[in-house]
Amino acid sequence: MAIAGPGGVDDAIAAGLDLDGTPIPAEMLSLYREVMDLESQRARSGVKKSMRNRIVKTGSKHFDQQTLDARLKAAGWEGLKDKEIAFFYGA
């Protein structure tokens, strides 16, 4: 199964298949769906905060710490927090 783009993993989960084509165990799918259902019911604190969180989580995989920090600030958000740096960059 070819996975690409932001919805690729969701498509694979919906199909119940791992990237190598093997089935995902029913227990794993059940727990995942239960947690995602609970998450879908959780109140949100704001779209911009959620956007920033997603940028930090995903951006840390693609940008070094200094670049991501600068890009966040340039866009008008707060720079990386100490706990984010420790978690995503191990510093």
N, CA, C and O atoms as a GROMACS GRO file, in nm:
protein
  364
    1MET      N    1   0.085  -0.118   0.000
    1MET     CA    2   0.000   0.000   0.000
    1MET      C    3   0.089   0.124   0.000
    1MET      O    4   0.172   0.140   0.090
    2ALA      N    5   0.074   0.208  -0.098
    2ALA     CA    6   0.153   0.332  -0.106
    2ALA      C    7   0.089   0.437  -0.017
    2ALA      O    8  -0.029   0.468  -0.030
    3ILE      N    9   0.169   0.493   0.073
    3ILE     CA   10   0.120   0.594   0.166
    3ILE      C   11   0.188   0.726   0.134
    3ILE      O   12   0.310   0.736   0.132
    4ALA      N   13   0.107   0.827   0.110
    4ALA     CA   14   0.161   0.961   0.087
    4ALA      C   15   0.058   1.063   0.131
    4ALA      O   16  -0.061   1.035   0.139
    5GLY      N   17   0.107   1.181   0.159
    5GLY     CA   18   0.018   1.291   0.195
    5GLY      C   19  -0.036   1.278   0.336
    5GLY      O   20  -0.020   1.176   0.402
    6PRO      N   21  -0.103   1.385   0.381
    6PRO     CA   22  -0.150   1.388   0.519
    6PRO      C   23  -0.255   1.284   0.553
    6PRO      O   24  -0.268   1.246   0.669
    7GLY      N   25  -0.330   1.238   0.455
    7GLY     CA   26  -0.433   1.139   0.484
    7GLY      C   27  -0.390   0.995   0.461
    7GLY      O   28  -0.469   0.903   0.482
    8GLY      N   29  -0.266   0.975   0.419
    8GLY     CA   30  -0.220   0.841   0.385
    8GLY      C   31  -0.227   0.742   0.499
    8GLY      O   32  -0.274   0.629   0.481
    9VAL      N   33  -0.182   0.782   0.616
    9VAL     CA   34  -0.185   0.691   0.731
    9VAL      C   35  -0.330   0.663   0.770
    9VAL      O   36  -0.365   0.550   0.803
   10ASP      N   37  -0.415   0.767   0.766
   10ASP     CA   38  -0.556   0.746   0.798
   10ASP      C   39  -0.620   0.648   0.700
   10ASP      O   40  -0.701   0.565   0.739
   11ASP      N   41  -0.583   0.658   0.572
   11ASP     CA   42  -0.636   0.566   0.472
   11ASP      C   43  -0.592   0.422   0.502
   11ASP      O   44  -0.672   0.329   0.489
   12ALA      N   45  -0.467   0.406   0.542
   12ALA     CA   46  -0.416   0.272   0.574
   12ALA      C   47  -0.488   0.216   0.696
   12ALA      O   48  -0.524   0.098   0.699
   13ILE      N   49  -0.508   0.299   0.797
   13ILE     CA   50  -0.579   0.254   0.917
   13ILE      C   51  -0.721   0.214   0.881
   13ILE      O   52  -0.770   0.111   0.927
   14ALA      N   53  -0.788   0.296   0.800
   14ALA     CA   54  -0.925   0.265   0.759
   14ALA      C   55  -0.931   0.132   0.685
   14ALA      O   56  -1.028   0.058   0.697
   15ALA      N   57  -0.826   0.103   0.608
   15ALA     CA   58  -0.819  -0.023   0.534
   15ALA      C   59  -0.777  -0.138   0.625
   15ALA      O   60  -0.790  -0.255   0.588
   16GLY      N   61  -0.725  -0.106   0.744
   16GLY     CA   62  -0.680  -0.210   0.836
   16GLY      C   63  -0.550  -0.275   0.794
   16GLY      O   64  -0.524  -0.390   0.830
   17LEU      N   65  -0.469  -0.202   0.717
   17LEU     CA   66  -0.344  -0.259   0.666
   17LEU      C   67  -0.224  -0.175   0.705
   17LEU      O   68  -0.230  -0.052   0.705
   18ASP      N   69  -0.114  -0.242   0.738
   18ASP     CA   70   0.012  -0.174   0.764
   18ASP      C   71   0.078  -0.140   0.631
   18ASP      O   72   0.030  -0.181   0.525
   19LEU      N   73   0.186  -0.064   0.637
   19LEU     CA   74   0.252  -0.020   0.514
   19LEU      C   75   0.303  -0.136   0.429
   19LEU      O   76   0.313  -0.123   0.307
   20ASP      N   77   0.335  -0.248   0.492
   20ASP     CA   78   0.383  -0.364   0.416
   20ASP      C   79   0.270  -0.452   0.366
   20ASP      O   80   0.294  -0.559   0.308
   21GLY      N   81   0.146  -0.409   0.387
   21GLY     CA   82   0.030  -0.483   0.339
   21GLY      C   83  -0.025  -0.585   0.436
   21GLY      O   84  -0.129  -0.645   0.410
   22THR      N   85   0.041  -0.605   0.550
   22THR     CA   86  -0.009  -0.700   0.648
   22THR      C   87  -0.124  -0.638   0.726
   22THR      O   88  -0.128  -0.517   0.748
   23PRO      N   89  -0.218  -0.722   0.767
   23PRO     CA   90  -0.332  -0.671   0.844
   23PRO      C   91  -0.287  -0.616   0.980
   23PRO      O   92  -0.198  -0.671   1.044
   24ILE      N   93  -0.351  -0.508   1.022
   24ILE     CA   94  -0.330  -0.455   1.156
   24ILE      C   95  -0.419  -0.536   1.249
   24ILE      O   96  -0.538  -0.551   1.220
   25PRO      N   97  -0.366  -0.588   1.360
   25PRO     CA   98  -0.448  -0.669   1.451
   25PRO      C   99  -0.574  -0.595   1.497
   25PRO      O  100  -0.570  -0.474   1.523
   26ALA      N  101  -0.683  -0.668   1.507
   26ALA     CA  102  -0.813  -0.611   1.544
   26ALA      C  103  -0.806  -0.538   1.677
   26ALA      O  104  -0.871  -0.434   1.694
   27GLU      N  105  -0.729  -0.590   1.773
   27GLU     CA  106  -0.719  -0.526   1.904
   27GLU      C  107  -0.656  -0.388   1.892
   27GLU      O  108  -0.697  -0.294   1.961
   28MET      N  109  -0.555  -0.375   1.806
   28MET     CA  110  -0.490  -0.245   1.785
   28MET      C  111  -0.586  -0.147   1.720
   28MET      O  112  -0.595  -0.031   1.761
   29LEU      N  113  -0.658  -0.193   1.618
   29LEU     CA  114  -0.754  -0.107   1.551
   29LEU      C  115  -0.865  -0.063   1.646
   29LEU      O  116  -0.907   0.053   1.644
   30SER      N  117  -0.911  -0.154   1.729
   30SER     CA  118  -1.017  -0.123   1.824
   30SER      C  119  -0.973  -0.016   1.923
   30SER      O  120  -1.046   0.080   1.947
   31LEU      N  121  -0.854  -0.033   1.981
   31LEU     CA  122  -0.804   0.066   2.076
   31LEU      C  123  -0.782   0.200   2.007
   31LEU      O  124  -0.818   0.304   2.062
   32TYR      N  125  -0.724   0.199   1.888
   32TYR     CA  126  -0.701   0.323   1.814
   32TYR      C  127  -0.833   0.396   1.790
   32TYR      O  128  -0.844   0.516   1.814
   33ARG      N  129  -0.933   0.324   1.744
   33ARG     CA  130  -1.062   0.386   1.714
   33ARG      C  131  -1.129   0.439   1.841
   33ARG      O  132  -1.191   0.546   1.838
   34GLU      N  133  -1.116   0.366   1.950
   34GLU     CA  134  -1.173   0.413   2.077
   34GLU      C  135  -1.108   0.545   2.121
   34GLU      O  136  -1.177   0.639   2.158
   35VAL      N  137  -0.975   0.549   2.116
   35VAL     CA  138  -0.904   0.671   2.158
   35VAL      C  139  -0.935   0.787   2.063
   35VAL      O  140  -0.956   0.899   2.109
   36MET      N  141  -0.939   0.762   1.934
   36MET     CA  142  -0.969   0.869   1.838
   36MET      C  143  -1.113   0.919   1.854
   36MET      O  144  -1.140   1.038   1.835
   37ASP      N  145  -1.205   0.829   1.888
   37ASP     CA  146  -1.343   0.870   1.913
   37ASP      C  147  -1.349   0.961   2.036
   37ASP      O  148  -1.417   1.063   2.034
   38LEU      N  149  -1.278   0.923   2.141
   38LEU     CA  150  -1.273   1.008   2.261
   38LEU      C  151  -1.211   1.144   2.228
   38LEU      O  152  -1.260   1.247   2.273
   39GLU      N  153  -1.105   1.142   2.149
   39GLU     CA  154  -1.038   1.267   2.111
   39GLU      C  155  -1.130   1.357   2.030
   39GLU      O  156  -1.127   1.479   2.044
   40SER      N  157  -1.213   1.297   1.945
   40SER     CA  158  -1.303   1.378   1.862
   40SER      C  159  -1.409   1.449   1.945
   40SER      O  160  -1.469   1.546   1.899
   41GLN      N  161  -1.432   1.401   2.066
   41GLN     CA  162  -1.531   1.461   2.154
   41GLN      C  163  -1.472   1.567   2.248
   41GLN      O  164  -1.546   1.638   2.316
   42ARG      N  165  -1.340   1.578   2.252
   42ARG     CA  166  -1.273   1.671   2.343
   42ARG      C  167  -1.288   1.815   2.294
   42ARG      O  168  -1.273   1.844   2.176
   43ALA      N  169  -1.319   1.904   2.388
   43ALA     CA  170  -1.331   2.045   2.355
   43ALA      C  171  -1.195   2.100   2.312
   43ALA      O  172  -1.092   2.061   2.368
   44ARG      N  173  -1.195   2.187   2.216
   44ARG     CA  174  -1.072   2.246   2.165
   44ARG      C  175  -1.052   2.385   2.224
   44ARG      O  176  -1.147   2.452   2.262
   45SER      N  177  -0.926   2.426   2.230
   45SER     CA  178  -0.894   2.556   2.290
   45SER      C  179  -0.877   2.665   2.184
   45SER      O  180  -0.872   2.783   2.219
   46GLY      N  181  -0.867   2.630   2.061
   46GLY     CA  182  -0.854   2.729   1.955
   46GLY      C  183  -0.783   2.673   1.834
   46GLY      O  184  -0.695   2.587   1.846
   47VAL      N  185  -0.821   2.721   1.718
   47VAL     CA  186  -0.765   2.669   1.593
   47VAL      C  187  -0.617   2.705   1.580
   47VAL      O  188  -0.536   2.621   1.542
   48LYS      N  189  -0.582   2.831   1.612
   48LYS     CA  190  -0.442   2.871   1.598
   48LYS      C  191  -0.350   2.792   1.690
   48LYS      O  192  -0.238   2.759   1.654
   49LYS      N  193  -0.399   2.761   1.811
   49LYS     CA  194  -0.319   2.680   1.903
   49LYS      C  195  -0.300   2.539   1.847
   49LYS      O  196  -0.191   2.483   1.854
   50SER      N  197  -0.407   2.483   1.792
   50SER     CA  198  -0.397   2.350   1.731
   50SER      C  199  -0.305   2.351   1.610
   50SER      O  200  -0.228   2.257   1.590
   51MET      N  201  -0.311   2.456   1.530
   51MET     CA  202  -0.222   2.468   1.415
   51MET      C  203  -0.077   2.470   1.461
   51MET      O  204   0.007   2.400   1.404
   52ARG      N  205  -0.048   2.550   1.564
   52ARG     CA  206   0.090   2.559   1.614
   52ARG      C  207   0.137   2.424   1.664
   52ARG      O  208   0.249   2.382   1.636
   53ASN      N  209   0.051   2.355   1.740
   53ASN     CA  210   0.088   2.223   1.791
   53ASN      C  211   0.122   2.126   1.678
   53ASN      O  212   0.220   2.052   1.687
   54ARG      N  213   0.043   2.128   1.574
   54ARG     CA  214   0.069   2.040   1.459
   54ARG      C  215   0.199   2.078   1.389
   54ARG      O  216   0.276   1.992   1.348
   55ILE      N  217   0.221   2.208   1.375
   55ILE     CA  218   0.344   2.254   1.310
   55ILE      C  219   0.466   2.210   1.390
   55ILE      O  220   0.564   2.163   1.332
   56VAL      N  221   0.461   2.224   1.523
   56VAL     CA  222   0.575   2.184   1.606
   56VAL      C  223   0.597   2.033   1.596
   56VAL      O  224   0.710   1.988   1.577
   57LYS      N  225   0.490   1.956   1.607
   57LYS     CA  226   0.503   1.809   1.604
   57LYS      C  227   0.559   1.761   1.470
   57LYS      O  228   0.652   1.680   1.468
   58THR      N  229   0.505   1.810   1.363
   58THR     CA  230   0.549   1.766   1.231
   58THR      C  231   0.673   1.840   1.184
   58THR      O  232   0.763   1.780   1.124
   59GLY      N  233   0.680   1.968   1.212
   59GLY     CA  234   0.794   2.048   1.169
   59GLY      C  235   0.925   2.003   1.230
   59GLY      O  236   1.030   2.017   1.169
   60SER      N  237   0.918   1.948   1.353
   60SER     CA  238   1.041   1.902   1.418
   60SER      C  239   1.104   1.784   1.344
   60SER      O  240   1.222   1.754   1.365
   61LYS      N  241   1.028   1.718   1.260
   61LYS     CA  242   1.080   1.607   1.179
   61LYS      C  243   1.150   1.658   1.053
   61LYS      O  244   1.228   1.586   0.991
   62HIS      N  245   1.121   1.782   1.016
   62HIS     CA  246   1.169   1.835   0.889
   62HIS      C  247   1.264   1.953   0.901
   62HIS      O  248   1.342   1.980   0.809
   63PHE      N  249   1.259   2.024   1.014
   63PHE     CA  250   1.343   2.142   1.034
   63PHE      C  251   1.430   2.123   1.157
   63PHE      O  252   1.390   2.058   1.253
   64ASP      N  253   1.549   2.180   1.154
   64ASP     CA  254   1.630   2.180   1.276
   64ASP      C  255   1.566   2.277   1.375
   64ASP      O  256   1.479   2.357   1.339
   65GLN      N  257   1.609   2.270   1.499
   65GLN     CA  258   1.549   2.347   1.608
   65GLN      C  259   1.550   2.498   1.580
   65GLN      O  260   1.448   2.565   1.598
   66GLN      N  261   1.663   2.550   1.537
   66GLN     CA  262   1.674   2.694   1.515
   66GLN      C  263   1.583   2.741   1.401
   66GLN      O  264   1.521   2.847   1.410
   67THR      N  265   1.575   2.662   1.296
   67THR     CA  266   1.491   2.698   1.182
   67THR      C  267   1.344   2.698   1.220
   67THR      O  268   1.271   2.792   1.189
   68LEU      N  269   1.300   2.592   1.289
   68LEU     CA  270   1.159   2.585   1.328
   68LEU      C  271   1.124   2.698   1.424
   68LEU      O  272   1.019   2.760   1.412
   69ASP      N  273   1.212   2.725   1.519
   69ASP     CA  274   1.190   2.834   1.614
   69ASP      C  275   1.175   2.967   1.540
   69ASP      O  276   1.082   3.044   1.567
   70ALA      N  277   1.264   2.994   1.448
   70ALA     CA  278   1.260   3.119   1.371
   70ALA      C  279   1.134   3.127   1.285
   70ALA      O  280   1.073   3.233   1.274
   71ARG      N  281   1.097   3.017   1.224
   71ARG     CA  282   0.979   3.016   1.136
   71ARG      C  283   0.851   3.039   1.217
   71ARG      O  284   0.762   3.110   1.172
   72LEU      N  285   0.843   2.978   1.336
   72LEU     CA  286   0.727   3.001   1.422
   72LEU      C  287   0.715   3.150   1.457
   72LEU      O  288   0.607   3.209   1.447
   73LYS      N  289   0.826   3.208   1.499
   73LYS     CA  290   0.826   3.350   1.537
   73LYS      C  291   0.792   3.439   1.418
   73LYS      O  292   0.716   3.535   1.432
   74ALA      N  293   0.848   3.409   1.303
   74ALA     CA  294   0.822   3.489   1.183
   74ALA      C  295   0.674   3.484   1.143
   74ALA      O  296   0.621   3.579   1.086
   75ALA      N  297   0.609   3.372   1.173
   75ALA     CA  298   0.468   3.356   1.140
   75ALA      C  299   0.376   3.422   1.243
   75ALA      O  300   0.255   3.432   1.222
   76GLY      N  301   0.435   3.467   1.355
   76GLY     CA  302   0.354   3.534   1.456
   76GLY      C  303   0.320   3.451   1.578
   76GLY      O  304   0.246   3.494   1.666
   77TRP      N  305   0.375   3.330   1.584
   77TRP     CA  306   0.355   3.245   1.701
   77TRP      C  307   0.470   3.260   1.799
   77TRP      O  308   0.575   3.316   1.766
   78GLU      N  309   0.450   3.209   1.918
   78GLU     CA  310   0.556   3.197   2.017
   78GLU      C  311   0.659   3.097   1.965
   78GLU      O  312   0.623   2.999   1.900
   79GLY      N  313   0.786   3.122   1.994
   79GLY     CA  314   0.891   3.028   1.955
   79GLY      C  315   0.878   2.897   2.032
   79GLY      O  316   0.787   2.880   2.113
   80LEU      N  317   0.969   2.806   2.005
   80LEU     CA  318   0.966   2.676   2.072
   80LEU      C  319   0.982   2.692   2.222
   80LEU      O  320   1.065   2.770   2.270
   81LYS      N  321   0.902   2.616   2.296
   81LYS     CA  322   0.909   2.616   2.442
   81LYS      C  323   1.016   2.515   2.485
   81LYS      O  324   1.048   2.422   2.410
   82ASP      N  325   1.070   2.534   2.605
   82ASP     CA  326   1.174   2.443   2.656
   82ASP      C  327   1.129   2.297   2.652
   82ASP      O  328   1.206   2.209   2.615
   83LYS      N  329   1.004   2.272   2.693
   83LYS     CA  330   0.955   2.133   2.696
   83LYS      C  331   0.943   2.075   2.555
   83LYS      O  332   0.962   1.955   2.536
   84GLU      N  333   0.911   2.158   2.456
   84GLU     CA  334   0.904   2.111   2.317
   84GLU      C  335   1.043   2.078   2.265
   84GLU      O  336   1.063   1.978   2.197
   85ILE      N  337   1.139   2.164   2.297
   85ILE     CA  338   1.277   2.140   2.256
   85ILE      C  339   1.328   2.010   2.316
   85ILE      O  340   1.389   1.928   2.247
   86ALA      N  341   1.302   1.990   2.445
   86ALA     CA  342   1.347   1.867   2.512
   86ALA      C  343   1.281   1.744   2.452
   86ALA      O  344   1.347   1.642   2.430
   87PHE      N  345   1.151   1.752   2.424
   87PHE     CA  346   1.079   1.636   2.373
   87PHE      C  347   1.115   1.605   2.228
   87PHE      O  348   1.145   1.490   2.196
   88PHE      N  349   1.112   1.705   2.143
   88PHE     CA  350   1.130   1.681   2.000
   88PHE      C  351   1.275   1.682   1.954
   88PHE      O  352   1.309   1.621   1.853
   89TYR      N  353   1.361   1.750   2.029
   89TYR     CA  354   1.501   1.760   1.987
   89TYR      C  355   1.597   1.697   2.087
   89TYR      O  356   1.717   1.691   2.062
   90GLY      N  357   1.545   1.650   2.200
   90GLY     CA  358   1.629   1.582   2.298
   90GLY      C  359   1.735   1.670   2.360
   90GLY      O  360   1.840   1.621   2.402
   91ALA      N  361   1.709   1.800   2.366
   91ALA     CA  362   1.809   1.892   2.424
   91ALA      C  363   1.770   1.931   2.564
   91ALA      O  364   1.842   2.008   2.628
   0.00000   0.00000   0.00000
